Amino acid sequence: MCIKHYVYVIHSKAMDCYYKGYSQHPENRLAQHNAAQSKFTSRANDWELVFKEEFPTKKEALIRERVLKKYSRSQIEYLINSDRNML
């Protein structure tokens, strides 16, 4: 069985901001964010999964996450509307 690794972006309308992360189960991780189980995202409970990208290895996903964390808001919004988005 092949383990899949994902980089994801969630958005909060209340905070009007994006959060970028890594998970093997982004939908489960979203539930954790909305249940205030993450320090940064605990300030809102309306997080929505807006971007998901799959990688064959954890290393590749973590490298991509590090790159995305440096992206500007306009770069993230472009990415959300790109063909890379699995949603």
SVG drawing of the C-alpha trace seen along z (x, -y; Angstrom):
<svg xmlns="http://www.w3.org/2000/svg" viewBox="-17 -39 30 41">
<polyline fill="none" stroke="black" stroke-width="0.4" points="0.0,0.0 1.4,-3.4 1.2,-6.2 0.3,-9.5 1.5,-12.8 -0.2,-16.1 0.4,-19.8 -2.8,-21.7 -4.1,-25.3 -7.0,-26.2 -8.8,-29.6 -10.7,-31.3 -13.3,-33.9 -13.5,-35.3 -9.7,-36.0 -9.4,-36.4 -6.2,-34.5 -4.6,-31.3 -2.8,-28.6 -0.4,-26.2 0.4,-22.7 1.4,-19.1 -0.6,-16.0 -1.2,-12.4 -4.9,-13.1 -5.8,-16.7 -9.5,-16.3 -8.9,-14.9 -6.4,-17.7 -9.0,-20.3 -11.3,-18.9 -8.5,-19.3 -7.9,-23.0 -11.6,-23.7 -11.6,-22.0 -8.9,-24.5 -6.2,-21.7 -3.6,-23.9 -2.3,-27.1 -2.4,-29.5 -5.7,-28.2 -7.5,-28.1 -8.3,-31.8 -11.1,-30.8 -13.3,-27.8 -14.5,-28.4 -11.5,-26.9 -12.2,-25.5 -9.9,-23.3 -9.1,-25.3 -6.0,-23.5 -4.6,-20.1 -1.5,-18.7 -0.2,-15.1 3.4,-13.9 4.9,-10.4 7.2,-11.1 7.1,-13.0 10.3,-14.7 8.9,-16.1 5.8,-17.3 7.7,-19.0 9.9,-20.8 6.9,-22.0 5.2,-23.1 8.3,-25.2 8.1,-26.9 4.4,-27.6 4.9,-29.2 6.9,-31.9 4.2,-32.6 2.4,-35.9 -1.4,-36.0 -1.7,-36.5 0.6,-33.5 -1.5,-31.3 -4.7,-32.5 -3.2,-31.8 -2.2,-28.3 -5.7,-27.6 -7.1,-28.3 -4.4,-26.3 -4.4,-22.7 -2.2,-21.6 -5.2,-21.8 -6.7,-18.4 -10.0,-19.7"/>
</svg>
